[in-house]
Amino acid sequence: MSPRWLPLLLCLLLLACNRQPVPAGQTSASADQPVTAAPVVQRKPQATIDWSPVRLEAGDAAIDCGANYREGDGKSVLSLAYIDLRTTMQDCRASGLMRLRYKGKITASFAALAERAGKVASDLGIGKRILDIDSTGGSVEAAMRAGDAIGENDWTIWVRGDSVCHSACVLILAAGDMRVIVGPVGIHRMIRIRSNATSRKELGEELRVLSEELRNYLERNGASAEVYDLMTTVPNRTVHVLTDAELDKFGLAGANAVEDDLDRIRLARRCGTEFLQRRDAFRRAYEVQCVQPADEARQDVADINACGLALRAKFGFPDPRCPVESPMAELDGAILAIPSEAPIPDVPATGEGVDETEQAEETAPDPGDHGSGAETTGASRNGSGAGEPARESTVRP
């Protein structure tokens, strides 16, 4: 062999000796490929909670430890102070479920309620939470703030047959892990009631300030950009009531797609791929047999839940190995290990706080109350559709 080939031969021998063995089940080709990290889903963690005194305004709230709303909505929430919320939720430790019924406007005080209720439930080891909402809308900023708290705290959201979810309330729906909808869900253009705008250009500039944040919010919660389009185009004096097909298309009904993506890897490791396959099969059957049955016009959330609970037994749920992760686990409750007594947060020594700006906006005349005679369009899961009077005419950012 020519001496000039010796260095090349030595290099090849060294590479062969230092080559790492290929793990079992992996081809040599795949071993040489760089590992691609799983895509990171943009999720906004819950901010540190401000426990300053605040009074629940423009709405009423109650907390119950069960899912049967036909027996009532539980104890009224009279205070948003930590110790008072903890006392109201104490009995829910036994059931592992906290259902928050809220009827009213989406305001800063509602956002505080959503943040604080999730925190107190976590401190008490209450694993499942239901937001049972009836709202004609309100502040877009408050809705996004509440939604970010809901999105990180494992909430199921209900819109019962005797309830509505209009305007800013739609943003709350977007954040839920699971959405069960019977009552009408409607969208219209957001405006600022107390705006100083005197021209279309000025009004457009004001709304543009919110646009990027609103788009990011919808994206991180898996909702379609078409929701944003409706919030900027549907005339404010009308409400576009979403059809069942639109709710599904816009990512506002059923399981939240973003949360489902986050869950799949964790569930595959913890519960196995067979569990995931059964869960997916159950969800397909649930959509057909429970959410959209032939007699859907006569059903309410309680009927959907009863159908789902009966159906899931056919798929082996709740799974004894993974009961908390099983479909509809929010109705079973998730009794977690009770954490050590959480310290009561320090609260500034001030009186009950009232946001005067917010209060002024909430008491401002509603343009929809001036006899416009506006009608909504579309159809809803409870059969309401075109010709239904709009119950809310503003989305107040």
C-alpha positions in Angstrom: 0.0 0.0 0.0 1.3 3.4 -0.9 2.5 5.4 2.2 0.3 8.3 1.2 -2.9 6.3 2.1 -1.8 5.4 5.6 -3.1 8.6 7.3 -6.5 8.2 5.7 -6.7 4.6 6.8 -5.8 5.5 10.4 -8.5 8.2 10.5 -11.2 5.7 9.3 -10.1 3.1 12.0 -10.4 5.8 14.7 -13.9 6.8 13.6 -15.0 3.2 13.6 -13.7 2.6 17.1 -15.3 5.7 18.6 -18.7 5.2 16.9 -21.4 4.9 19.6 -23.6 1.8 19.4 -27.1 2.3 18.0 -29.8 1.8 20.6 -32.1 -1.1 20.2 -35.1 -0.3 18.0 -33.4 2.6 16.3 -31.8 2.4 12.8 -28.4 3.8 12.2 -29.8 6.4 9.9 -32.2 7.7 12.6 -29.4 7.7 15.2 -27.4 10.1 13.0 -30.3 12.5 12.7 -30.6 15.5 15.1 -33.4 15.1 17.6 -36.2 17.6 16.9 -37.8 19.1 20.0 -41.5 19.0 20.3 -43.2 22.2 19.2 -43.7 24.6 22.1 -47.3 25.7 22.4 -47.6 29.3 23.6 -49.4 29.2 26.9 -49.5 32.2 29.3 -49.0 31.2 32.9 -51.3 32.6 35.6 -49.9 35.9 37.0 -49.2 36.4 40.6 -52.6 37.1 42.3 -53.3 40.5 43.7 -55.3 39.9 46.9 -56.2 43.5 47.4 -59.8 43.9 48.6 -62.3 43.9 45.7 -66.1 43.6 45.6 -67.9 41.4 43.0 -69.8 43.9 40.9 -72.2 43.5 38.0 -72.8 39.8 38.7 -73.7 37.1 41.2 -71.6 34.0 42.0 -72.2 30.8 43.9 -70.1 27.8 44.6 -71.4 24.2 44.8 -69.5 20.9 45.3 -71.5 18.9 42.9 -72.5 18.9 39.2 -76.3 18.6 39.6 -77.4 22.2 39.1 -81.0 21.1 39.1 -80.7 20.9 42.9 -79.3 24.4 43.2 -76.1 26.4 42.8 -74.7 26.1 46.3 -73.4 28.9 48.5 -73.4 32.5 47.4 -70.0 34.1 47.1 -70.3 37.1 49.3 -66.6 38.0 49.5 -63.5 37.5 47.3 -61.2 37.5 50.3 -58.9 34.4 50.5 -60.2 33.2 53.9 -63.9 33.6 52.8 -63.4 31.8 49.5 -61.6 29.0 51.3 -64.4 28.6 53.9 -67.0 28.5 51.1 -65.0 25.8 49.2 -64.0 23.8 52.2 -66.7 21.1 51.7 -65.6 20.5 48.1 -62.5 18.7 49.4 -64.6 15.7 49.9 -66.0 15.6 46.3 -62.9 16.9 44.6 -65.1 19.1 42.4 -65.9 22.9 42.6 -68.6 24.3 40.4 -68.7 28.1 40.1 -71.9 29.5 38.9 -71.6 33.1 37.6 -74.4 35.3 36.2 -73.5 38.8 35.1 -71.1 41.0 33.2 -67.4 40.2 32.5 -65.6 42.8 34.6 -62.3 43.1 36.4 -64.0 41.8 39.5 -65.0 38.6 37.6 -61.4 38.2 36.5 -60.4 38.4 40.1 -63.0 35.8 41.0 -61.6 33.4 38.3 -58.0 33.9 39.5 -58.8 33.5 43.2 -61.2 30.6 42.9 -58.6 28.6 40.9 -55.9 29.4 43.4 -58.0 28.5 46.5 -59.2 25.3 44.8 -55.5 24.3 44.2 -54.7 25.1 47.9 -57.5 22.8 49.0 -56.5 19.9 46.6 -59.7 20.3 44.6 -58.7 18.8 41.3 -61.6 19.7 39.0 -63.4 23.0 38.4 -66.5 23.9 36.4 -67.4 27.4 35.4 -71.2 27.4 34.9 -71.6 30.8 33.2 -74.4 33.1 32.0 -73.1 36.3 30.7 -74.0 38.9 28.0 -70.4 40.1 27.8 -68.4 43.0 29.1 -64.7 43.9 29.1 -62.4 42.3 26.6 -59.4 42.9 28.8 -61.1 41.4 31.8 -62.2 38.4 29.7 -58.6 37.7 28.6 -57.3 38.1 32.1 -59.9 35.6 33.4 -59.2 33.3 30.5 -55.5 33.1 31.2 -56.3 32.1 34.8 -58.9 29.5 33.6 -56.5 28.1 30.9 -53.9 27.1 33.5 -56.3 25.8 36.1 -58.2 22.8 34.5 -61.6 24.3 34.1 -64.6 22.9 32.2 -67.1 25.5 31.1 -70.8 25.1 30.8 -73.4 27.2 29.0 -76.7 25.8 30.1 -80.0 26.0 28.2 -81.2 28.8 30.6 -78.0 30.8 30.0 -76.2 32.7 27.2 -72.6 33.5 26.4 -72.3 36.6 24.3 -69.6 39.1 23.3 -66.6 39.0 25.6 -67.9 35.8 27.2 -66.8 34.0 24.0 -63.2 34.7 25.1 -63.9 32.8 28.3 -65.1 29.8 26.3 -61.9 29.8 24.3 -59.8 29.2 27.4 -61.7 26.2 28.9 -60.2 22.7 28.7 -63.7 21.3 27.9 -66.8 23.2 26.8 -70.3 21.9 27.1 -72.7 24.3 25.3 -76.5 24.3 25.1 -77.4 28.0 25.3 -76.7 30.5 22.6 -73.1 31.8 22.0 -73.0 35.1 20.2 -70.3 37.5 18.8 -70.4 41.1 17.7 -68.0 44.0 17.1 -66.2 45.3 20.2 -66.4 49.0 20.9 -65.4 51.4 23.7 -68.5 53.0 25.2 -66.4 55.8 26.8 -64.3 56.3 23.7 -63.1 59.8 22.8 -63.0 58.9 19.1 -64.7 61.3 16.7 -63.9 59.6 13.5 -63.6 56.1 12.0 -59.8 56.5 11.9 -59.5 57.4 15.6 -61.8 54.6 16.6 -59.8 52.2 14.5 -56.6 53.3 16.2 -58.1 52.7 19.6 -59.2 49.2 18.7 -55.9 48.4 17.0 -54.2 48.7 20.4 -56.1 45.6 21.5 -55.9 43.7 18.3 -52.4 42.1 18.7 -53.1 41.0 22.2 -56.5 39.6 21.3 -55.1 37.7 18.3 -52.3 36.2 20.6 -54.9 35.2 23.2 -57.1 33.4 20.6 -54.0 31.7 19.1 -52.6 30.4 22.4 -56.0 29.0 23.4 -56.6 27.2 20.1 -59.4 29.4 18.8 -59.7 30.4 15.2 -58.7 33.8 13.9 -62.2 34.0 12.5 -63.5 34.7 16.0 -61.4 37.9 15.8 -62.8 38.7 12.4 -66.3 38.5 13.7 -65.4 40.7 16.7 -64.3 43.4 14.3 -67.0 43.1 11.6 -70.4 42.1 13.0 -72.3 45.4 13.7 -72.5 46.2 17.4 -76.2 46.5 17.5 -76.6 42.9 16.4 -75.3 39.6 17.7 -74.2 36.8 15.4 -75.3 33.6 17.2 -72.9 30.8 16.3 -74.2 27.6 14.9 -73.0 24.2 16.2 -70.8 23.9 13.1 -69.3 27.3 13.7 -68.6 26.5 17.4 -66.7 23.4 16.4 -64.9 25.1 13.4 -63.8 28.1 15.6 -62.5 25.8 18.4 -65.0 27.0 21.0 -66.8 23.7 21.8 -65.8 20.4 23.1 -62.2 19.6 24.1 -59.7 22.4 23.7 -57.3 21.4 20.9 -54.3 23.1 22.5 -54.8 21.5 25.9 -55.3 18.2 24.1 -52.0 18.5 22.4 -50.3 19.2 25.7 -52.0 16.2 27.3 -51.2 13.6 24.7 -47.5 13.1 25.4 -48.1 13.1 29.1 -51.0 10.7 28.9 -49.2 8.3 26.6 -46.4 8.0 29.2 -48.6 7.8 32.2 -51.6 5.9 30.9 -50.4 4.3 27.7 -51.3 4.6 24.0 -54.2 2.2 24.4 -55.7 4.6 26.9 -55.4 7.4 24.4 -57.0 5.3 21.7 -60.0 4.5 23.9 -60.3 8.2 24.9 -60.4 9.3 21.3 -63.0 6.6 20.4 -65.1 7.8 23.4 -65.0 11.4 22.3 -66.1 10.6 18.8 -69.0 8.6 20.1 -69.8 11.3 22.7 -70.1 14.0 20.0 -72.5 11.9 17.9 -74.6 10.3 20.6 -74.6 12.9 23.4 -73.9 16.4 22.0 -75.8 16.1 18.8 -78.6 13.5 19.2 -81.8 13.4 17.3 -83.7 15.0 20.3 -81.0 17.7 21.0 -83.7 20.4 21.1 -85.0 18.9 24.4 -81.8 18.4 26.2 -79.7 20.5 28.5 -76.2 20.2 30.0 -77.4 17.7 32.6 -78.8 15.4 29.9 -75.5 15.6 27.9 -73.6 14.7 31.1 -75.9 11.8 31.9 -75.5 10.4 28.4 -71.7 10.8 28.5 -71.4 9.1 31.9 -73.4 6.1 30.7 -71.5 6.0 27.4 -68.0 6.1 28.8 -68.5 2.9 30.8 -68.6 1.1 27.4 -65.1 2.3 26.8 -63.7 1.3 30.2 -63.8 4.7 31.9 -63.1 5.8 34.4 -59.9 3.9 34.0 -58.7 2.5 37.4 -55.1 3.4 36.5 -55.8 6.9 35.4 -59.1 8.0 36.9 -58.2 11.7 37.0 -57.3 11.7 33.3 -60.4 9.8 32.2 -63.0 11.6 30.1 -65.5 13.6 32.1 -63.4 13.2 35.3 -64.7 16.6 36.3 -68.0 15.0 37.1 -66.3 12.4 39.3 -64.1 14.9 41.0 -60.4 14.5 41.5 -59.6 14.1 45.1 -56.0 14.9 45.3 -53.6 14.7 48.3 -54.6 17.6 50.5 -51.7 20.0 50.5 -50.4 21.5 53.7 -52.3 24.5 55.0 -51.5 27.3 52.7 -50.7 30.6 54.4 -53.3 33.3 54.1 -52.0 35.9 51.6 -51.0 39.4 53.0 -53.7 41.8 52.1 -53.2 45.6 52.0 -55.0 47.3 54.9 -57.5 49.2 52.8 -61.3 49.1 52.5 -63.3 47.3 49.9 -61.9 48.3 46.6 -64.1 49.6 43.8 -62.7 50.4 40.4 -64.5 53.7 39.7 -63.6 53.6 36.0 -65.0 50.1 35.6 -68.1 51.0 37.6 -68.8 54.0 35.3 -68.5 51.9 32.2 -70.8 49.2 33.6 -73.5 51.8 34.4 -73.2 53.6 31.1 -76.3 53.4 28.9 -76.2 50.3 26.7 -76.7 51.3 23.0 -78.8 48.2 22.6 -81.4 49.6 24.9 -82.5 52.4 22.6 -85.2 50.5 20.8 -83.0 49.4 17.8 -85.0 46.2 17.4 -81.8 44.4 16.3 -82.1 40.7 15.8 -79.4 38.0 16.0 -78.6 35.6 13.2 -77.7 31.9 13.0 -78.9 29.1 15.2 -77.7 27.7 18.6 -77.6 24.3 20.3 -80.8 25.0 22.1 -82.6 25.9 18.9 -82.6 29.7 19.2 -81.6 31.5 16.0 -82.6 34.3 13.7 -85.1 36.6 15.2 -83.9 36.3 18.9 -83.5 39.7 20.4 -79.9 40.6 21.2 -79.4 40.5 25.0 -76.1 42.4 24.8 -75.0 45.1 22.3 -71.5 45.9 23.5 -68.2 44.3 24.1 -66.4 46.8 26.2 -62.7 46.6 26.1 
